[in-house]
C-alpha cells in the first residue's frame, strides 16, 4: 500500500478507537449502554473510520495540504489573531448557521438546505449521545413523574415528565424529522422543476441522499406514531426498517455526497488565506508590470504545480522564470502572438 493510504488508515483506526473507548468510559463500562442500539453504534464507528480515512487522504493532496497549512498559519498570526477570531465567529454565523452563500443562489434552495441542516443537527445531538451511552435517564426513588438526566454517568438536571424541557428532549427527534422532511420536499421540488438542476443531477449524488434522509425521517415518525397512537402496533417491524435505513446511511456516509459536510468547514481556512493575500504583497506581471494576484498565492501555486509534476518554467531568453509570473491578460496576448507568428510562418512557406 502507498504511504498515504497507510497513514490514512492509521488515522481512521485511531479516531474510531478513541470514540469506542469513550463509549466504554462514558457509559460506565457499558453499564448505561443500551444493547438494542449496538447496530447503530458499530455503524457509527465505521462511519467515523471512513470519514477520517477519506479526510486524511484528502488532506494529503498537495493543493489541499498547502491550503490547510497556510490557512492555519494565517489564522494564528499573533498580530491578527484577535481580528481573526472575531471574523471567524462572523463567518461561522453567516456561512454555516445562516447559509447566506446558499441564500444568494436562491431562496428555495436556501430553505431546503437550512431545514435539512437544522433537522440533522438536532437529530445528531440527541441520537449519538444516546447511542454511545453517554446520556441516559432514570427516575428518582418514589418520584416516577420526574426524570434525572445523566451525562457520562453523572446526574445533571431533574425535570418533570410533562415539562417543556421533557417534551423538547423526548420529542426532539420528531421535530427534527418534520424539518428534514420539509427540506427534502423543497429539494425534490427544485430538482423536478429546475431545468438546470435536472440536466446535471445524478441519482447517486443528488437523489439518493434525499431518499435516505426522507426514509430515516418517515420511518422514525412511524415508530413514534405506533408508540403514541397505535398501542405499539407493528412497532418491532418499523424499528427494524428504521434501523436498516439509518445503518445503511451511516455506512454510505463517508463515500457519498454527505462527505462535503465535513469538507465545507475547510473553506474558512481558505478565506483567511485570501485575506492574508490581499493584505500582503501583490504579484506584478513580468510582462506588463500590473498586479494580478497575491504574491503568496503565486508562489504557492508554483510549489504545488512542481509537487504534482507540472513544470511551467520558461527559458532564460524570455526574462521570466515561470509561466505563473505572467498575468492572465498577457497570457492570452502571448498565445495570440504565437499563433500569429505560426500563421505567418506557414503562409510564407506555402508561398
N, C-alpha and C positions, 0 to 999 in steps of 0.2 A: 504493500500500500504506500501511497505517496505520504510524505511527511505531514502535509496539511490535513490529510484525512485522519491520520493517527492522532494528530493534535486536537482535531475537532471531536473525534470520538472520546478522547480523554476528557475534554471539557463537558461533553454531554453526560458521560458516566458520572463525573464529579458532581455536576449540578443536580442530576436526578438522585444521586446518592445522598446529597445533603438534604434534599426535600424528604427523602424516605426516612432519614434519621430524625428529621424534625417531626415527621408523622408519629414516630415511635415515642419521642420525648414529649411532644406536645399533647399526645393522648394518654400520657402517664403509662407508658409501656403497653399501649393498646387497650388499656382499661376502659377508656372512653371512646374507643373506636367502634363504629357500627359495622359489623361484619356484612350486613346487607349491601354496603356501599363499596365492597372490596373491588368489584369490577371497575367502578368509576375511578378508584384510587390507582389501580395499575394502568388504566388507560391514560390518566393524567400524568403519571410518571413517564410513560412512553412519550407523551406529547412534549413534556419538558425536555426529555433527552433529544427528541427530534428537532425541536425548536432551537435548542442550544447548539446542536451539531450544525444545523444549517446556518445559524447566525455566525458561528465561528468560521465556517467555510467562507461565508460572505465577507467577513471582516478581513480575511487573509488575501483577498483580491487586491492587487496593487492600488487601484483608484480608491476603493473603499477604505483600505488600511491607511492611506495617506490622509483622506478626508477625516477619518476617525481620529488620527493622531493630531492633525493640525486643529481640528475642532476643539479638542480638549486643551491644547496649548493656548489657543486664542482665548478660550473661556477663562482659563486660570491665570491669565496675565495679571500680576498683582495690581498694577495701576488702573486696570479696567474691571477688576473682579466685582466691586460693588455695583458698578453700572451693569455688568453682565448678569448679575443675579436679579436685578430689577427687570431687565429686558427679558430674561428667561421666564420670569413669572408672567409677564405680559404676553409673551408668545405662547406659553402653555395654555393660558386662558383663551386667547384668540384663536389659536390654531387647533387645539385639541378639545378644550371644553366647549367652545362655541362653533368650531368648524367653519371659521369665516372664509377659509380658502375654498370650501365647497359652496358656501353661500354665493360667491361670485360666479360660480358655474351654473347656478340655477336654484330657485327656492325649493322646487320639488325634490331635486337631488339632495339638497341640504337636509330637508325634512326626513328623507329616508335614512340617510347616514346618521343623523343625530338621534333619531328614535332607536335605531338598531344599536348604536353605541351605548346610549344610556341604559337600555334594557339589558344588554350583555354585561355591562359593568355591574349593574345591580345583581344580576344572577350570579356572576362570578364571585362577588363579595360575600354572598350568602352561601353559595354552594361549596366552594373549595374549603373554607374553614370547617364546614360540617363533614365533608368527605375525608379530610385529613385527621379528623378527630380533635381539632384544636378548640372547637366550640361545642358545648352540649348544654342541655337544660335539665334541671331537676327541681322537684317541688320540695319546699321546706317541710319538716315534720309537722303533721297536723294542720298544714295550710295548703290544701290541694288546689285552691284557687289562685295561687301565686307560683311564679317560677323564679329560679335563680339561674342566671346565665354564667356559665363557667368558661373562662378563656385560658387555655393551656393548663386546665385543672384548677385554676384559681377562681374563686367566686368574685363576680363583678357587681352586677346590678340585680335587684329584685323587682319584679313588676307583676301586676295583676293580669290575669289571663284575658280580661276584656279591655285592657288599656289600649290606648292608641299605639304605644310602643310595641305591644304584643301583636297587634294587627299588622304593623309595618314589618316586623320580623317574620311572623309566620305566614303572611300573605305577600311578602315581598316578591317571591318568585312568580306569583300570579300577575302582579302589576308589571313585572319585567316581561312576562310572556305577552301581555297585551301591547306593550310598547314595541317589542320586536315584531309582532305580527303586523302592527300598523306600519312600521318601517318597511317590512318585506312587501306589503301590498303596494306601497308607494313606489318601491324599487321595481316591482313587476309591472306596474302601470307605465313607468317610464320606458322599460325595456320592450314593452309591447306597442308603444305609440311613438317613441322617438326613433325616426328612421336612421339617424346617425348611430345610435346605440345598437339598433338591430343589425346594422351592416357589419359591425366589428365584434359583436358579442360571441363568446364561445360557451358551450354547455358547461365544461369543467371549471372554467374561470369565472363565469358570470351567473349562470343559472343554478348550478349545483349548490353553491354556498347559500343562496336564498332558500332553496328547497330544504336544506339541512336545518337552517335556523327556524323555518316555519314548522318543520316536523318536530323539532325539540319543543317548541313553544306549544303547539297544539296538543301533543301527547301529554305534556306537563299539565295543561289546563284540563285535559280529560281525566287525569288522575285526581286532580283537585275536585272536579265535578262529581266523580264517583264517590269520593270520600264525603263530600259536603251534602250532596242531594240524593245519591242513589244507594246509600247504605252499603257502600263498598262493592257494588255490582261490577264485575269484570275488572276489579282493581289489580289483581295479580297479572292478568294479561296486559293491561295498559301499562303497568310498571315495567314489564319485560320489554314491550315495544319502545317505551321511553328510554330505557337503559340502552337498548340497541342503537337508537338514533344518537344518543349522547356519546356513547363509546366510539361509534364509527366517526363522529365529528372530531373527537379528540385524537383519534388515530390519524385522521386525514389532515388535521390542523397544521402540522409542520410542512406539508407538501403542497397545499393548495393556496388559494388567493388570500386566505386569512393570515398568512405569514406576513403580509405587508403591515399588519397591526404592530408587529414588533420592529419592522424596519422604519416605519414612519417617524418615531422619535429621533432617529439619526439626522433628520432634516434640520433639527435645532442646531446641531453642530455645524452643518453646512452654512446656516445663516450667520453664525458667529464668525466663521471663516470668511464669508463675504464682507461682513462688517470690517474685519481687520484689513482685508484687501483694499477697501475703499478708504480707510484711514491711512494706509501705508503708501509707499512709493508706487507710482504708476509706470507701467512699461511703455516705452515710446517706440514707435515703429522705426526699424532700421532704415527704411526707405523714405518715409515722408516725415518722420520725427513727430508724429501726432500720438497722443496717449490713446490706448485702445483696450487695456486691461490692467489689472494689478500685477506688479512685478512678482509678488508672491505666487499668484496663480500661474503665471507663465513659467516660472522656474520649476514649480511642482509638476506642471503638465509635461515639461521636458523630462523630468525624472521618471514619471510614470510611463511615458512612452518608451524610454530606454529599458525599464523593467519588463515591459511587455514585448520587447524585441523589435520595436519600431524605431528606425534610425532616419531622422529627417535633417541630419547635418548637411550644411551647404559647403561648397568649395571655397577656398581662401580668396579666389578672384572676385567673388561677389561681395566680399567685405562683411558678410553676415555669417555667424557661426551656426545658426539653427533657423529652420523654416518658421518656428513659432515666434521668432523675433519680429516677424512681419505682420502687419495688421491685416484683417480680412479684406479690406478695400484694396490694398496694394497686391494682395494675393490674386484677386480677380483681375487686376490690371496686368500683372505679370503673366498670368495664364493667357490673357487675350494677346499680349505682345508676343509670347512664344508661339501661339497658334498663327499669328500674322506672319512671323518670320518663316515658319514651316510652309505656309501657303505660298509666300513669295519664292522660297527656295524651290518648291515643287513646280511652280509656274515657270521660273527661269530655266529649269532643267528640261521642261517639256518643249520650250521654245528652242 
